[in-house]
Amino acid sequence: MNTRHVLRNALVGAFAVLAISAPVATAATSIVHYPPRESTRTFNNANDWSFRALFGGVCIPVLICPTLTPTFETTGGGDGPNDGWIKLSIADIAAAASNARGIWESRTFKYKGVANERPQKVRFSLDRNTDLTALIAAQGRARYDVEMVDVTKGGTIANTIFKDRNLGVTKGFVHEGPFTVGRNVLQIGHKYYVRIVSRFDPELQVLQGGFTGYDNVDLTAKRKTVTPPKKGQGNRHPG
């Protein structure tokens, strides 16, 4: 073996020893779900969400206003036969110039980021089940919005995650998202709730309606941390 090969083998061996002996930094990704209460995200508790309705346009209650009926369903959700979800049925649309808003609002929660540190990524997603065939066939419109409401700031909208998203017909539950939420939008220590607004705007007289429902509302905060190695904790080269 010539001198060049001997030197090369010696260098390779030295670098291998250094690689084994050198301390190694460790990385981990922490994920926190909001609302933190699981039943609020998965709709397995009827008391975790509240509902209210708003009507506008040429709308006379009982006579020509649409009828909105909110229900808490204990079966048939996005995760299977025994999964809960919230359902909003619409019927008796009898005025072309009327409109209706069905508003679901979650239980209030305190936002802590990731262990009280600002996350590097924030995402939002949900599951949706909608059948508004009759409304769409009559040239009506159905949209929905999702907002994060800052209770600490007096109920102001901290962020509109999306607006005017088409409801349409899903033929069962579909997953929507994840949608990006700015990492600086939600303030650590503030209290928030999630607001889902279903909006129905008929263009013609419709005597049949349909429904839209939601499940697995989930905002995730993610943060990757790198822990530097401590001195003297490198792996010793065996031998």
PyMOL commands that set and color helices and strands:
alter all, ss='L'
color gray80, all
select helices_A, chain A and resi 3-21+38-42+46-48+133-137
alter helices_A, ss='H'
color red, helices_A
select strands_A, chain A and resi 26-34+49-57+67-73+85-91+98-106+109-110+121-131+141-150+156-166+174-181+191-201+210-227
alter strands_A, ss='S'
color yellow, strands_A
deselect
rebuild
show_as cartoon
